[in-house]
Each structure stands twice: as structure tokens, then as C-alpha cells.
Amino acid sequence: MSRILIAPGRYVQGAGAIHEIGIHASRLGTNALVTGGATALSASSGAIQESLARDKVGCSVERFGGECCDAEIRRLVQVAKAKGADLIIAVGGGKAIDTGKAVAHEMKVPVIVVPTIAATDAPCSALSVVYTDEGVFQRYLVLPRNPDCVLVDTAIVAQAPAELLVSGMGDALATFWEADTCQKSCKPNALTGASPPTLSAVALARLCYDTLLEHGLQAKLAVEQKVVTPSVEAIVEANTLLSGLGFESGGLAGSHSVHNGFTVLEATHGKFHGQKVAFGTLTQLVMEGRPRCVLNEVMEFCLSVGLPICLEDVGIADPSREDIRRVAEATAAKGETIHATWFEVTPAAVEAAIWAADALGRRYKGDRCR
């Protein structure tokens, strides 16, 4: 089977990059629909409109409804058609970006992605994660191509709460371990159909992990002060580009399936995507029987930046056996990426790994406090 590496058409990152968006947009269209949440638009829409005007690109602005669901995708398609848009600019976090990519796909027009936070690896991917109106995971929408341009202004990202950057680190944390699983199993990538991953994809995934360990804490502390440093630039690139390329071309496995499983419990809905993925990574490593030194390294990193390593950390303070059984069944559902591993995965195996990971995390936290 062929190996495949896919990537966005152009990736732009730096403090003040938002003021260059007109240059990139003028290559792609003449009339843009800019969509994003209220906070994201407040932080960026003025600069976007000014830059588009300088490069003679018209634009309309429409606020994102808050959930990447079929109803919102249809609504924004209707708005874009009414405005005569030939380009979509999706601004904000993962759900706003995924919705914008889906809208561009439905309309068959280019899309520019402008993350205002570095909380997920959604910006670079040819994928939209679609939820129900109530926020329960529904399906992956695999798109025919990656975004035409991804533009990240690190000065804007640094103004967002540090917890969002940390969430992005949790999402990025899974990248290498999921790619490593896919390389070991040689099963087809759920997103590209290829197997095994290219050497480049695995190398990028490993670089993502190493960058987190080296720069994660420094970047978190800098963003708490609302400043951009080389470590912030490194982590934004890891969370956005390296993780995006690594997961998409390297493959998904257990970490993201555990996240999807957690969505069946309302108690977890207040937690960020990357926070749940981080605990999903620990669960995956336990289920795969990874060495203790690996588990300790991952838990130490998580604690250093404030990522979850036990169920209580993801909002499940007093889990019942039934709760975790439901999570495990959803995690191991047919078609979930947890089946990319090299052995058969059952709900019982997932349930055992969740309980064991929780116990391990609680023990590790207790030992650190002594």
C-alpha cells in the first residue's frame, strides 16, 4: 500500500502575521466570508478587514454559532451563498475552524484558517469533527483537501488564556504515540487509507513530542504573562503544524478515541478537547503495555504544565462502573481509531485501561506531593 503525506497549501506564523492576510487571500478569492466566535472576531476581525481591503478583497463577517454540527454548517453555507462569497476565512478555535472548513467544502471554495488560540491541531487538517447539537461526538468528516492557507498570529495567541495553549499541548501530546502505534501495526490510516506512515510523518510527530518536553513549561509561563518568546513560537508550531501534520499523515489511535468516549458523559463537557486527549494518551499507553519510564515521562510532563492524569482531572470526580463502561463502549465502537493498534481492542480492555490509568495517575500525583 502507498504511503501518503498531506499538508496545507501554505503555513504562515509569527507575531503580527494577521496584517498580512490580504496578501494570501488575494491569491485565492475576491469576496470572503469571515466567520468565528465573538471572542475570536473581537481579537482579529478589524485587522483582517483592513488587510483584505488593502489587497482589494471584499468581505462579510458572520458570527459562528458555537457548535460544529450539521445545522450550523448548513446555516453558514446559506449565508456565504447569499453574500456571494468565493472564499471562507475561519477564525477562532477548533470547532469554528472545523465548521469553516466544512462550509468551504460544501461550497467548493478555498479556505483560510486563522487560529486565535493554539488549543487543537485542527487548523492544518483535511478533517472536520462533527458533533450533535448537544456536543456529543457524531462523526469525522474527511475532506478532499487541506486548508489552502493557515495563518497564525502568535501575538494574538499569546493574549488567550494559558489554559488553552496547555490544552493544545494535550492534543499534541497524543501525536507521536498515536503515530508510533500506527507505524507498529501497519494498519490503514483512517484518514488517508495509507499504511504505514511515511518516515517524514513519524519524524514530525517525534519532533512534536520532543518540542513539548523542551518548551512546554516555558511557553505556558510566558503566555501567562501575555508575551511571545521563542518557546511560545515553538509550542504554537508544535500544537498547530507539527501535531496537525503528524496526526493526519501519521494516524490516529487510542488517545482520540478515549476523548470521543468521554463525550458521552456530561461531566466532561466542561473540559477542553486536549485535556481529555491527554488522559486518553495515558490510557492508550497503559492499554498497550508501554514501559514504566514512558508512562512516568508523560505524567511528569502533564503535571508540569497542568494536564490531566486521572479521571477527576477531566471532570469525573466520583465515577461509577456504569459510567466508565459507557465511555469504554463508545471508545471501542466500530470505526473508532483505537482499532489502529496491533491487537484486538474490546470495551473490556478499554475499561480496564481507563481504571488502571486513573489509579496510576492518582498514585503519581500522591507521590509527587510527599
Phi and psi in degrees as a GROMACS rama.xvg file:
@    title "Ramachandran Plot"
@    xaxis  label "Phi"
@    yaxis  label "Psi"
@TYPE xy
-71.8764  150.428  SER-2
-96.821  145.844  ARG-3
-135.447  136.755  ILE-4
-121.692  122.466  LEU-5
-120.727  152.948  ILE-6
-158.874  160.938  ALA-7
-66.6508  159.03  PRO-8
-64.9301  -33.9008  GLY-9
-153.356  137.897  ARG-10
-124.023  125.286  TYR-11
-126.276  127.691  VAL-12
-142.519  139.477  GLN-13
159.827  160.667  GLY-14
-66.9521  124.197  ALA-15
89.5765  3.77598  GLY-16
-61.9626  -23.8769  ALA-17
-59.2283  -28.0686  ILE-18
-75.5914  -4.87624  HIS-19
-102.852  1.77621  GLU-20
-63.3323  -29.9382  ILE-21
-60.7854  -36.8496  GLY-22
-59.8488  -45.2451  ILE-23
-76.5281  -36.263  HIS-24
-66.6234  -36.6825  ALA-25
-65.3664  -18.1212  SER-26
-77.4351  -16.9659  ARG-27
-115.486  -26.9264  LEU-28
-168.471  179.693  GLY-29
-121.025  -12.4664  THR-30
-147.102  108.386  ASN-31
-102.605  143.912  ALA-32
-100.222  119.295  LEU-33
-98.4424  122.102  VAL-34
-131.84  142.813  THR-35
-179.687  171.811  GLY-36
-70.5911  169.088  GLY-37
-59.7863  -45.5982  ALA-38
-65.5024  -44.6833  THR-39
-63.2003  -43.7008  ALA-40
-66.2781  -36.8069  LEU-41
-61.6703  -36.9789  SER-42
-78.8483  -21.3181  ALA-43
-135.184  -21.2441  SER-44
-65.9551  -33.4691  SER-45
-61.1958  -48.4342  GLY-46
-65.615  -37.5605  ALA-47
-62.7644  -48.4191  ILE-48
-63.2722  -39.7657  GLN-49
-62.7873  -45.0858  GLU-50
-67.6003  -41.0786  SER-51
-62.0099  -40.8869  LEU-52
-63.213  -39.9889  ALA-53
-61.1176  -32.6389  ARG-54
-102.908  19.2442  ASP-55
60.1513  41.4517  LYS-56
-111.497  118.728  VAL-57
-71.982  161.335  GLY-58
-157.145  153.598  CYS-59
-127.54  152.668  SER-60
-118.744  130.783  VAL-61
-134.691  126.283  GLU-62
-71.4116  137.098  ARG-63
-74.6882  140.139  PHE-64
-76.7711  -13.825  GLY-65
114.278  -18.6787  GLY-66
-133.295  134.405  GLU-67
-82.1802  88.1914  CYS-68
-133.853  166.179  CYS-69
-59.504  -37.9843  ASP-70
-64.7266  -41.1757  ALA-71
-70.9417  -37.6058  GLU-72
-60.9048  -46.0359  ILE-73
-62.5035  -42.123  ARG-74
-60.3666  -46.1808  ARG-75
-70.7757  -30.9254  LEU-76
-61.2338  -44.3259  VAL-77
-63.0202  -40.9611  GLN-78
-63.1782  -46.9302  VAL-79
-61.9428  -41.2723  ALA-80
-65.0272  -40.6924  LYS-81
-63.7846  -32.5945  ALA-82
-86.1298  -5.00077  LYS-83
69.8746  31.0524  GLY-84
-71.7841  137.238  ALA-85
-117.866  14.7665  ASP-86
-157.594  135.921  LEU-87
-108.422  133.168  ILE-88
-117.049  110.842  ILE-89
-100.218  120.539  ALA-90
-118.459  136.271  VAL-91
127.938  -140.373  GLY-92
-97.3557  -168.13  GLY-93
-57.7821  -44.8318  GLY-94
-70.7013  -38.9125  LYS-95
-64.983  -40.8004  ALA-96
-66.1837  -46.7696  ILE-97
-60.956  -37.9677  ASP-98
-65.418  -44.2943  THR-99
-61.1715  -40.4021  GLY-100
-63.7692  -41.0768  LYS-101
-65.7371  -39.3408  ALA-102
-62.6062  -46.0047  VAL-103
-60.9345  -39.1635  ALA-104
-62.7288  -46.1144  HIS-105
-62.3698  -34.4135  GLU-106
-89.542  -11.5626  MET-107
60.2636  47.2028  LYS-108
-127.528  162.964  VAL-109
-67.7866  162.396  PRO-110
-138.084  136.087  VAL-111
-109.29  130.147  ILE-112
-105.242  129.3  VAL-113
-125.269  89.7026  VAL-114
-70.178  130.931  PRO-115
-101.489  -3.26384  THR-116
-135.943  159.003  ILE-117
-112.547  56.4154  ALA-118
-99.2453  -13.2031  ALA-119
-146.676  171.595  THR-120
-99.1576  20.9586  ASP-121
-65.936  -33.3097  ALA-122
-56.6599  -39.1158  PRO-123
-89.0683  -9.35447  CYS-124
-88.9048  157.487  SER-125
-94.938  57.5822  ALA-126
-153.607  138.407  LEU-127
-123.597  131.588  SER-128
-93.0851  114.709  VAL-129
-101.27  131.806  VAL-130
-113.453  167.844  TYR-131
-73.5642  171.147  THR-132
-58.5906  -25.413  ASP-133
-90.813  -0.30492  GLU-134
91.7635  14.7321  GLY-135
-91.8724  133.603  VAL-136
-53.3165  133.929  PHE-137
-115.946  -53.2985  GLN-138
-166.488  163.942  ARG-139
-93.6234  128.914  TYR-140
-100.472  103.921  LEU-141
-83.1979  122.397  VAL-142
-95.6264  155.853  LEU-143
-73.374  -16.4581  PRO-144
-154.056  161.746  ARG-145
-78.9231  166.159  ASN-146
-54.791  147.439  PRO-147
-71.1807  -29.819  ASP-148
-153.833  137.51  CYS-149
-119.926  122.416  VAL-150
-123.902  120.144  LEU-151
-120.496  115.34  VAL-152
-92.8083  107.033  ASP-153
-68.3434  -22.8268  THR-154
-66.8636  -35.5148  ALA-155
-72.152  -45.3297  ILE-156
-57.7109  -38.0681  VAL-157
-69.3873  -15.7935  ALA-158
-85.7154  -14.0321  GLN-159
-76.7591  159.923  ALA-160
-56.5508  139.251  PRO-161
-59.3686  -27.2576  ALA-162
-60.2835  -30.0577  GLU-163
-71.827  -40.8229  LEU-164
-61.854  -40.7462  LEU-165
-64.2232  -39.969  VAL-166
-58.7356  -40.7374  SER-167
-61.1056  -36.0717  GLY-168
-65.1108  -35.6986  MET-169
-64.4236  -40.7087  GLY-170
-65.0721  -44.1306  ASP-171
-68.2721  -28.9763  ALA-172
-57.5625  -34.6721  LEU-173
-71.5527  -21.402  ALA-174
-57.0606  -52.6419  THR-175
-67.8871  -42.0172  PHE-176
-69.1662  -33.0151  TRP-177
-72.5201  -40.9435  GLU-178
-64.286  -38.4118  ALA-179
-63.1996  -41.4483  ASP-180
-60.1251  -46.2484  THR-181
-64.5937  -35.7336  CYS-182
-66.7616  -39.1639  GLN-183
-69.2634  -40.2935  LYS-184
-82.2035  -27.2295  SER-185
59.1011  26.1344  CYS-186
-83.7567  154.608  LYS-187
-59.4658  135.996  PRO-188
-62.7758  127.554  ASN-189
-62.6826  -22.4279  ALA-190
-95.725  -35.0462  LEU-191
-111.731  -18.1769  THR-192
80.656  -3.59109  GLY-193
-87.4965  159.745  ALA-194
-165.041  139.87  SER-195
-79.8288  -178.158  PRO-196
-64.304  154.048  PRO-197
-65.704  156.86  THR-198
-59.3935  -35.7937  LEU-199
-63.2184  -42.9441  SER-200
-63.33  -43.6129  ALA-201
-67.6002  -38.6758  VAL-202
-64.555  -40.4664  ALA-203
-65.4689  -39.519  LEU-204
-63.2346  -41.7767  ALA-205
-66.3196  -41.3039  ARG-206
-60.4603  -37.7773  LEU-207
-58.1566  -50.2386  CYS-208
-62.1469  -46.3212  TYR-209
-63.009  -36.7084  ASP-210
-65.6749  -39.4679  THR-211
-59.561  -48.112  LEU-212
-63.6812  -37.2681  LEU-213
-78.588  -39.9813  GLU-214
-116.759  -5.98743  HIS-215
-57.4218  -53.603  GLY-216
-64.9845  -42.7372  LEU-217
-61.3887  -40.9082  GLN-218
-66.1122  -42.439  ALA-219
-59.0502  -46.6674  LYS-220
-64.1429  -37.9278  LEU-221
-65.9334  -43.8366  ALA-222
-68.456  -29.214  VAL-223
-60.985  -25.9802  GLU-224
-95.8984  4.9398  GLN-225
62.8032  35.7654  LYS-226
-123.804  157.567  VAL-227
-104.964  126.883  VAL-228
-127.875  170.188  THR-229
-55.2658  -33.8401  PRO-230
-68.2525  -36.7484  SER-231
-63.7821  -45.6002  VAL-232
-58.5671  -41.5127  GLU-233
-64.7384  -43.5155  ALA-234
-72.5824  -36.2588  ILE-235
-61.612  -41.4568  VAL-236
-66.051  -39.9945  GLU-237
-64.4425  -47.6168  ALA-238
-65.0883  -33.8647  ASN-239
-100.053  -60.3166  THR-240
-84.0983  -55.0229  LEU-241
-63.4108  -44.2375  LEU-242
-67.4119  -39.482  SER-243
-62.1794  -48.711  GLY-244
-68.0549  -39.8603  LEU-245
-65.8805  -44.2516  GLY-246
-72.8226  -37.3581  PHE-247
-74.5055  -43.7976  GLU-248
-92.3388  -21.3419  SER-249
-85.4486  -34.7184  GLY-250
112.022  153.034  GLY-251
-99.6406  154.819  LEU-252
-142.394  -125.846  ALA-253
-76.4277  -33.773  GLY-254
-56.3259  -47.4125  SER-255
-76.2909  -28.2731  HIS-256
-66.4081  -39.6108  SER-257
-62.7479  -41.0725  VAL-258
-55.5421  -48.4072  HIS-259
-61.9774  -37.6586  ASN-260
-61.8344  -39.1607  GLY-261
-63.9483  -23.3032  PHE-262
-65.6408  -14.5142  THR-263
-75.2637  -13.3292  VAL-264
-104.146  118.593  LEU-265
-59.8804  -28.2157  GLU-266
-59.9789  -23.8173  ALA-267
-91.1255  -6.61683  THR-268
-66.9674  -20.4903  HIS-269
-82.9125  -3.26246  GLY-270
-96.6022  151.133  LYS-271
-75.1512  156.815  PHE-272
-49.7005  -52.7605  HIS-273
-66.0617  -27.4551  GLY-274
-66.0854  -42.5358  GLN-275
-72.3788  -34.1456  LYS-276
-65.2504  -36.8001  VAL-277
-59.9894  -47.2703  ALA-278
-67.6733  -31.9619  PHE-279
-61.569  -35.2879  GLY-280
-65.3887  -44.1832  THR-281
-61.079  -41.6041  LEU-282
-62.3081  -44.4423  THR-283
-59.5443  -44.4922  GLN-284
-64.5  -38.2604  LEU-285
-65.2621  -46.6434  VAL-286
-62.1505  -33.6997  MET-287
-84.4151  -5.54082  GLU-288
71.468  35.0018  GLY-289
-66.2654  154.839  ARG-290
-61.642  154.236  PRO-291
-59.4251  -36.4737  ARG-292
-62.6231  -34.4165  CYS-293
-68.2455  -47.1315  VAL-294
-59.785  -42.9496  LEU-295
-65.115  -40.0659  ASN-296
-63.691  -43.3923  GLU-297
-65.9121  -45.1364  VAL-298
-65.5305  -38.7889  MET-299
-63.3123  -43.0946  GLU-300
-60.9156  -47.3998  PHE-301
-57.8417  -45.6985  CYS-302
-65.6712  -35.1292  LEU-303
-64.7948  -32.8047  SER-304
-106.171  -10.1672  VAL-305
97.4347  33.9085  GLY-306
-97.8855  153.847  LEU-307
-66.5503  143.36  PRO-308
-133.465  9.37423  ILE-309
-149.324  168.341  CYS-310
-62.1045  -38.5825  LEU-311
-59.1713  -34.1814  GLU-312
-65.9578  -22.6253  ASP-313
-103.244  18.9621  VAL-314
96.1108  0.155755  GLY-315
-102.621  86.4599  ILE-316
-76.1263  -34.9754  ALA-317
-137.052  71.2534  ASP-318
-69.5613  140.632  PRO-319
-95.5842  163.115  SER-320
-61.1624  -37.0701  ARG-321
-65.1573  -41.1396  GLU-322
-57.1279  -51.903  ASP-323
-70.6476  -30.4002  ILE-324
-63.9889  -41.3574  ARG-325
-62.7721  -43.5653  ARG-326
-59.5336  -46.233  VAL-327
-63.4916  -40.3155  ALA-328
-65.1402  -41.1749  GLU-329
-68.672  -37.7044  ALA-330
-61.882  -41.1125  THR-331
-95.4934  14.3751  ALA-332
-59.422  153.69  ALA-333
-56.9415  132.082  LYS-334
93.4097  -12.4172  GLY-335
-70.8451  150.414  GLU-336
-73.7178  -9.31414  THR-337
-61.9886  -21.5854  ILE-338
-76.7522  3.31861  HIS-339
-75.1851  -10.1504  ALA-340
-72.6942  174.044  THR-341
-88.3915  7.31785  TRP-342
-138.531  166.798  PHE-343
-68.9456  134.977  GLU-344
-110.587  129.308  VAL-345
-122.018  158.592  THR-346
-55.4043  -37.1467  PRO-347
-63.5598  -40.1124  ALA-348
-66.3676  -39.7059  ALA-349
-66.1314  -44.4902  VAL-350
-58.8336  -44.1315  GLU-351
-62.554  -41.2589  ALA-352
-66.5452  -37.811  ALA-353
-63.6296  -47.5543  ILE-354
-63.4392  -40.3712  TRP-355
-67.8718  -41.0791  ALA-356
-63.6035  -40.6568  ALA-357
-60.8699  -46.1958  ASP-358
-64.2615  -40.9245  ALA-359
-63.2908  -44.9031  LEU-360
-63.7237  -43.4623  GLY-361
-63.8555  -39.9828  ARG-362
-64.3976  -42.0972  ARG-363
-65.2389  -41.7159  TYR-364
-63.3731  -40.6848  LYS-365
-63.1088  -41.899  GLY-366
-64.5432  -37.3995  ASP-367
-65.9656  -29.1318  ARG-368
-83.0725  -10.525  CYS-369
